[in-house]
Amino acid sequence: MDIPTLAASVLNGNRRALSRAITLVESARSDHRVQAAELLEALAKSERQALRIGLSGTPGVGKSTFIESFGMMLIAQGLRVAVLAVDPSSARSGGSILGDKTRMDRLSRQEAAFIRPSPSQTHLGGVGRRSREAVAVCEAAGFDVVLIETVGVGQSETVVAQMADLFVLLLAPAGGDELQGVKRGIMEMADLILVNKADGDLKSAAMRTMADYAGALRLLRKRAQDPEGFPKALAVSALEENGLQGAWDEMCALNAWRQDEGFFERTRAEQARFWFEEDVRQAMLTRLREAGPLRDAMDDLGDLVARGDVTPALAAQRMQELLGG
């Protein structure tokens, strides 16, 4: 593969080249990893930036409907929108199960939109290991907004927070018991909580739910990277497209404040360090799985742990000793 030519095509906004580039950075093949590193280095020189928005929510909350309506609104304002929808993976084939592109029919037909369903590959609740690199490729291709949709509420939010500028939690109208079920840690990460389905018979319930979450957010410790009034809860209707502009205005206001105060660049620098260390950890694990004395030692110790002859902690200590630690 001619990496300089591919990089130039991505920078020119060629959609086929963009798809090929994301396929390359998602590949786990060792030769592809070398090419991907070369490609990302070439694309980084463009210094293009997009607003990265992480979006999560419980199954059935209407994430796809929201993303489609939200994306269509942004495109109507002249913006280019990329959507990285991380699907659950099939345990048998490793492929995507849900196929989000088929559920965003209007948006997928827009020239200014790019939708990429990617299998989560069983990684940490739904964020593919290479999702951040796919975001970087979309930025280089000239997209203004990159939406990163995760599979659901769980550990994946911690990871998506390390690749997004804003984290949005989408929830459905619910009662007080359901409010108790939302993990405090997820609420602490959220910049905006959007209560969807504020329409029809559910509208009054959505407004009550929004008020409940707004009250809960006021009890959380204030974060340094938030201006007064954030994080906040809003009610929206993706179906009727109500409240979407208000939510976008809040996102823009928060992002502008963080840029003015220096939090934007500081956070991106911290995220870059996090992913550097994550790649080193993954590379070390890959080396341990390769054929050789270390792989044999891993297998032997794993068998001892499985039989109950050795505790996992002691086996890990012995492995560390073999590594010279």
Phi, psi and omega in degrees: 000132180276098186294315178302320178293318179298316179298316180297321180292321177297315180296334177275000176083018179290120186292322179295319178295323178299315178297318178295321181295318180292321176301320180295313184288340178276345183290144179262357180296139185297320179291326177290327178295323178295315179294322179297319178298320178295318180296313182296325178295320180291320182289329182296336181292341179288335179057027176284145179229142174240163172277116182266121182240116174275135183228127178220169180172163181293153177303137179088002182281346179097035182298314182296319178296318179297312182299319180296311180295318180295315179297319178298322178296317180294320179296323178297339178267007176091011181264155175257134189235128173248140180237120175253100184262107184274108183274154169299148182262146171290130180293337183275310186257341184083000182273167180291148182259314190279322180067065185300333183298328180286345181260005177232060189299312181296313184294322183294341179272356182278134179296329183272008180241152176219122182243129182230100173285130180231135178293141181287343178056037177060020185267113168045055170074007172133000176252114180300147183301328183260013181301320181297322179292325176295323176299316181297322178294317179296322176300314181296331180283357173097015177284144183272327181228132175241118178262126181247106182265129177259165186296317182185190182277121181175210183295336185300334181297324178299322181284317182294332177295339179271005177226001183244153175275328179227144178240121183246129178253120182258125183230159179263159175304135184206168177269185183298325180297320179293326178299320179295335183281347178280123185298137180301321182299323179291319178296325180292334179276336187290137172269326176222137170250119181251118177271109184276173178067032177278067181208161177057222183292340183270356186299313181295320178295322179296320180293322177293318179297318178301316179296322179297315181291323177300319177294320179294322180295328180292340180275347181282154179292135181293137180265148183297329185274012181244134172284176180300133178097352178248151355290160182221162179248139180226155175256135180222161172230105178293328182293313180266358179060039177260139177084355183290319179295320177298319178296319178295319178300319179294320178298315180296319180296316180294316180296319179296319179297317181294325177292317181296325184270358178087001181287330183299305181294323180296318180294318179296324178294318178295321178295320179298318178296318179302314184287331173298311181294324177295319178295322177297316179299315181295322179295321178296317179295322178298317179298322181292334181273350180285152181300140180148185182301321181292321177296318179297319179295319177299316180295316181296314180293325178297320178295319179297320179294317181297325180279350181085010180284333181223142177284153177304323182295316180292321178297318178296323179295319178294321179295322178295323178295321178295330180278357179087018181265000000 
